[in-house]
Amino acid sequence: MEKLLEFQNLGKDQPSKEDQELLLSLPRVKSWDYPFLYQYQGFWLPSQFFHGVINFQKHFQAKDSDIILATFPKSGATWLKPLVFTIMNRASSTLEHSPLLSTFSHNLIPFLEIMIYTRYKTFSILDDLPTPRILATHVAYTSLPPSIINSNCRIVYLCRNPLDVFISHWHFSPSVRDVPMETPLSLDEAFEICCQGVQSFGPVWDHELGYWNASLEKSHKILFLKFEDMKENTAFHVKKLADFLGCPFTEEEETQGVIQEISKFCSFENMKKLQVHQTGIQAPTGLQNKIFFRNGKVGDWTNHLTPSMSERFQKLMEEKLGESGLMMTFSQSSEVRKETE
C-alpha cells in the first residue's frame, strides 16, 4: 500500500509539446462542470485530464490478471471500489481491520488517467502493485488502451441512470473546478448543455452503450452492472461480483453471512460516516473526501428536475439507446419517496 500512496505527494507534470499541440487542434467548448472540455475520439475530456488519458493509452500495459473498474463520472465508483476491494481482500483482511477504515478507496484503487498517468513519476508504481491489480477509469470503452482490449483482464462497468448522474455531478462540480465560473449557470442551463451530450467523459449515452455492447460480445470478460439493481439487491450482486472476479464465496461463508456483512460494511451510508471520509483530504488536489459522498440514492433527480425535463431526457435516451436492449431505470427508490412524502 505504501507504494500505491506515494503518488499523493507528487504534483502534476506538464503535458508534452505534442500533447499540447493535439489539444489545441481539438474542438473545445465551455461547460458547466469544467472550464473547458475538448472533444477527443468522440468524447468530451476536461483539459486537466487530457494528457493523462493520452499517457494511459500510450503506456499502460494490461496484465491478464488485472481488474478494471469502469464508470461514467458520478455513477457509483465510490461504492463499487470498496465492494471489489473487500471481496478481493477478504482472506487477508477482516472488516474490523480493513484498510478502508483509514484510507479513501480512490487511493486504494486509483483512477488511471486522473491519478496515475497525470504524473510521469508515478508510472512505475503500477509495476509494484500486488497481483491482481485493481484499477479504475472513466475512459470510454472505445478509448481504452489496446492492451486492455486485447488482454484477458476483467472489466466491471457500473451504469447509473443519467438523470441521477447529472444531479450528482451538478452538486459535485463547483468543488473541483480550477477556476470558478464568472457567471454560474443555472440548473436549467446546465441541463440544456447536458442534453447535447456535453459533460466530462460524455456523451453519457455513448459511454454506457459502448460498455454495454462490449459486455454482450465479451460476457466472460466484461460484467455490466446497474447502480439501481445493486441498490435493490446488494447481496445478490456482491455474490455475482465475487463469481466474476474469480473468488466466489464458499458455502461456509454464505452460511456465516459474510456476503451480508460485506454489503453492509461497504454500503454508501456506512462509507459516508467513516471518519476518513468525514475529515480526510485528498492529496495533492486538496479536495475533501466528504464531497464524494453526498446522496447515493436512486431517483434523487426528482427533487431537482421538472417532469417535462425528465420526460425530454428519457425520450432522448430511448432514441440514443435504440434497440440495443439497454434499459434505464428512472423511478424513485423507496428511500427517496419517503423523503418527499
Secondary structure as the mmCIF struct_conf table of DSSP 4:
data_model
#
loop_
_struct_conf.conf_type_id
_struct_conf.id
_struct_conf.beg_label_comp_id
_struct_conf.beg_label_asym_id
_struct_conf.beg_label_seq_id
_struct_conf.end_label_comp_id
_struct_conf.end_label_asym_id
_struct_conf.end_label_seq_id
HELX_RH_AL_P HELX_RH_AL_P1 GLU A 2 LEU A 5
HELX_RH_3T_P HELX_RH_3T_P1 GLU A 6 ASN A 9
HELX_LH_PP_P HELX_LH_PP_P1 GLY A 11 SER A 16
HELX_RH_AL_P HELX_RH_AL_P2 LYS A 17 SER A 25
BEND BEND1 LEU A 26 LEU A 26
STRN STRN1 ARG A 28 LYS A 30
BEND BEND2 TRP A 32 PRO A 35
STRN STRN2 PHE A 36 TYR A 40
TURN_TY1_P TURN_TY1_P1 GLN A 41 GLY A 42
STRN STRN3 PHE A 43 PRO A 46
HELX_RH_AL_P HELX_RH_AL_P3 SER A 47 HIS A 59
TURN_TY1_P TURN_TY1_P2 ASP A 64 SER A 65
STRN STRN4 ILE A 67 THR A 71
TURN_TY1_P TURN_TY1_P3 PRO A 73 LYS A 74
BEND BEND3 SER A 75 GLY A 76
HELX_RH_AL_P HELX_RH_AL_P4 ALA A 77 ASN A 89
TURN_TY1_P TURN_TY1_P4 ARG A 90 SER A 92
HELX_RH_3T_P HELX_RH_3T_P2 LEU A 95 HIS A 97
HELX_RH_3T_P HELX_RH_3T_P3 PRO A 99 LEU A 101
TURN_TY1_P TURN_TY1_P5 SER A 102 SER A 102
BEND BEND4 THR A 103 THR A 103
HELX_RH_AL_P HELX_RH_AL_P5 SER A 105 LEU A 108
BEND BEND5 ILE A 109 ILE A 109
STRN STRN5 PHE A 111 PHE A 111
HELX_RH_PI_P HELX_RH_PI_P1 LEU A 112 ILE A 116
TURN_TY1_P TURN_TY1_P6 TYR A 117 THR A 118
HELX_RH_3T_P HELX_RH_3T_P4 TYR A 120 THR A 122
TURN_TY1_P TURN_TY1_P7 PHE A 123 SER A 124
HELX_RH_AL_P HELX_RH_AL_P6 ILE A 125 ASP A 128
BEND BEND6 LEU A 129 LEU A 129
HELX_LH_PP_P HELX_LH_PP_P2 PRO A 130 PRO A 130
BEND BEND7 THR A 131 PRO A 132
HELX_LH_PP_P HELX_LH_PP_P3 ARG A 133 ARG A 133
STRN STRN6 ILE A 134 THR A 137
HELX_RH_3T_P HELX_RH_3T_P5 TYR A 141 SER A 143
BEND BEND8 LEU A 144 LEU A 144
HELX_RH_AL_P HELX_RH_AL_P7 PRO A 146 ASN A 150
BEND BEND9 SER A 151 SER A 151
STRN STRN7 ARG A 154 CYS A 159
HELX_RH_AL_P HELX_RH_AL_P8 PRO A 162 VAL A 176
BEND BEND10 ASP A 178 VAL A 179
BEND BEND11 GLU A 182 THR A 183
HELX_LH_PP_P HELX_LH_PP_P4 PRO A 184 SER A 186
HELX_RH_AL_P HELX_RH_AL_P9 LEU A 187 CYS A 195
TURN_TY1_P TURN_TY1_P8 GLN A 196 GLY A 197
BEND BEND12 GLN A 199 GLN A 199
TURN_TY1_P TURN_TY1_P9 SER A 200 PHE A 201
HELX_RH_AL_P HELX_RH_AL_P10 VAL A 204 GLU A 217
TURN_TY1_P TURN_TY1_P10 SER A 219 LYS A 221
STRN STRN8 ILE A 222 LYS A 226
HELX_RH_AL_P HELX_RH_AL_P11 PHE A 227 GLU A 232
HELX_RH_AL_P HELX_RH_AL_P12 THR A 234 PHE A 244
TURN_TY1_P TURN_TY1_P11 LEU A 245 GLY A 246
HELX_LH_PP_P HELX_LH_PP_P5 PRO A 248 THR A 250
HELX_RH_AL_P HELX_RH_AL_P13 GLU A 251 THR A 255
TURN_TY1_P TURN_TY1_P12 GLN A 256 GLY A 257
HELX_RH_AL_P HELX_RH_AL_P14 VAL A 258 PHE A 265
TURN_TY1_P TURN_TY1_P13 CYS A 266 CYS A 266
BEND BEND13 SER A 267 SER A 267
HELX_RH_AL_P HELX_RH_AL_P15 PHE A 268 LYS A 273
BEND BEND14 LEU A 274 LEU A 274
HELX_RH_AL_P HELX_RH_AL_P16 GLN A 275 THR A 279
STRN STRN9 ILE A 281 GLN A 282
TURN_TY1_P TURN_TY1_P14 ALA A 283 GLY A 286
STRN STRN10 LEU A 287 GLN A 288
HELX_RH_3T_P HELX_RH_3T_P6 ASN A 289 PHE A 292
BEND BEND15 ARG A 294 ARG A 294
TURN_TY1_P TURN_TY1_P15 VAL A 298 GLY A 299
HELX_RH_3T_P HELX_RH_3T_P7 ASP A 300 ASN A 303
TURN_TY1_P TURN_TY1_P16 HIS A 304 HIS A 304
BEND BEND16 LEU A 305 LEU A 305
HELX_RH_AL_P HELX_RH_AL_P17 PRO A 307 LEU A 321
TURN_TY1_P TURN_TY1_P17 GLY A 322 GLU A 323
BEND BEND17 SER A 324 SER A 324
BEND BEND18 SER A 331 SER A 331
HELX_LH_PP_P HELX_LH_PP_P6 GLN A 332 SER A 333
HELX_RH_AL_P HELX_RH_AL_P18 SER A 334 THR A 340
#
